[in-house]
Amino acid sequence: MALERTLSIIKPDAVAKNVIGQILSRFEGAGLKIVAAKLVQLSRADAEAFYAVHKARPFFNDLVNFMISGPVMIQVLEGEGAIAKNRELMGATDPKKAEKGTIRADFADSIDANAVHGSDAPETAAVEVAFFFPGMNVYAR
Ligand SMILES: Nc1ncnc2c1ncn2[C@@H]1O[C@H](COP(=O)(O)OP(=O)(O)OP(=O)(O)O)[C@@H](O)[C@H]1O
């Protein structure tokens, strides 16, 4: 397995619930290292640009409005197979379908307020890490 970096976002619902620490602990407990982090309020332009791939989806506006509804915690996680490992820790997009013990099963309320975001492939990880942490090494292959 390759050493990877992936972008993780703790979304406004989870920040509002005061579970940043519990979520970061899960990453660290699974052997992922936090190599960059910032707590920020995204602007509408930031959220629209970050989720540009979803622009045509019916939920795009709701997603953008949700992502700017409060601060988010954005971090870069590093580790062997970090992209898949993070997705495993997060669980399915819809918390009702997320496996027991995953972040979304434990902290998310709905498919839109679903606690966390994680890059889904090396290519998207490279783009997403660069979006929030320009110039950062992403071990892109
Ligand atoms: N049907 C839907 N209704 C409302 N929101 C949705 C729906 N599908 C996806 N979303 C929102 O858009 C985000 C991005 O959707 P995507 O299909 O990429 O899911 P994901 O890869 O599991 O989530 P993320 O990209 O946030 O890690 C989801 O995390 C969710 O917040």
The ligand as an SDF file (V2000), in Angstrom:
LIG
                    3D

 31 33  0  0  0  0  0  0  0  0999 V2000
  -29.2460   12.7260   -2.3760 N   0  0  0  0  0  0  0  0  0  0  0  0
  -28.6230   13.6530   -1.6630 C   0  0  0  0  0  0  0  0  0  0  0  0
  -29.3330   14.5990   -1.0020 N   0  0  0  0  0  0  0  0  0  0  0  0
  -28.7210   15.5570   -0.2960 C   0  0  0  0  0  0  0  0  0  0  0  0
  -27.3860   15.6640   -0.1670 N   0  0  0  0  0  0  0  0  0  0  0  0
  -26.6590   14.7470   -0.7940 C   0  0  0  0  0  0  0  0  0  0  0  0
  -27.2200   13.6970   -1.5800 C   0  0  0  0  0  0  0  0  0  0  0  0
  -26.2230   12.9510   -2.0720 N   0  0  0  0  0  0  0  0  0  0  0  0
  -25.0960   13.5220   -1.6360 C   0  0  0  0  0  0  0  0  0  0  0  0
  -25.3430   14.5960   -0.8710 N   0  0  0  0  0  0  0  0  0  0  0  0
  -24.3860   15.4750   -0.2100 C   0  0  0  0  0  0  0  0  0  0  0  0
  -23.3240   15.7810   -1.1110 O   0  0  0  0  0  0  0  0  0  0  0  0
  -22.0950   15.3050   -0.5960 C   0  0  0  0  0  0  0  0  0  0  0  0
  -21.2550   14.7970   -1.7250 C   0  0  0  0  0  0  0  0  0  0  0  0
  -21.8840   13.7010   -2.3260 O   0  0  0  0  0  0  0  0  0  0  0  0
  -21.0570   12.4080   -2.7670 P   0  0  0  0  0  0  0  0  0  0  0  0
  -21.9520   11.5810   -3.5970 O   0  0  0  0  0  0  0  0  0  0  0  0
  -19.7270   12.8330   -3.2970 O   0  0  0  0  0  0  0  0  0  0  0  0
  -20.9020   11.6590   -1.3660 O   0  0  0  0  0  0  0  0  0  0  0  0
  -19.6360   11.2280   -0.5450 P   0  0  0  0  0  0  0  0  0  0  0  0
  -18.4790   11.0370   -1.4570 O   0  0  0  0  0  0  0  0  0  0  0  0
  -19.9790   10.1080    0.3700 O   0  0  0  0  0  0  0  0  0  0  0  0
  -19.4950   12.4780    0.3650 O   0  0  0  0  0  0  0  0  0  0  0  0
  -18.2920   13.4620    0.4530 P   0  0  0  0  0  0  0  0  0  0  0  0
  -17.9590   13.8690   -0.9690 O   0  0  0  0  0  0  0  0  0  0  0  0
  -18.8350   14.6010    1.2850 O   0  0  0  0  0  0  0  0  0  0  0  0
  -17.2390   12.6920    1.1520 O   0  0  0  0  0  0  0  0  0  0  0  0
  -22.4830   14.2380    0.4420 C   0  0  0  0  0  0  0  0  0  0  0  0
  -21.5400   14.0840    1.4590 O   0  0  0  0  0  0  0  0  0  0  0  0
  -23.7790   14.7840    0.9830 C   0  0  0  0  0  0  0  0  0  0  0  0
  -23.5330   15.7240    2.0160 O   0  0  0  0  0  0  0  0  0  0  0  0
  1  2  1  0
  2  3  1  0
  2  7  2  0
  3  4  2  0
  4  5  1  0
  5  6  2  0
  6  7  1  0
  6 10  1  0
  7  8  1  0
  8  9  2  0
  9 10  1  0
 10 11  1  0
 11 12  1  0
 11 30  1  0
 12 13  1  0
 13 14  1  0
 13 28  1  0
 14 15  1  0
 15 16  1  0
 16 17  2  0
 16 18  1  0
 16 19  1  0
 19 20  1  0
 20 21  2  0
 20 22  1  0
 20 23  1  0
 23 24  1  0
 24 25  2  0
 24 26  1  0
 24 27  1  0
 28 29  1  0
 28 30  1  0
 30 31  1  0
M  END
$$$$
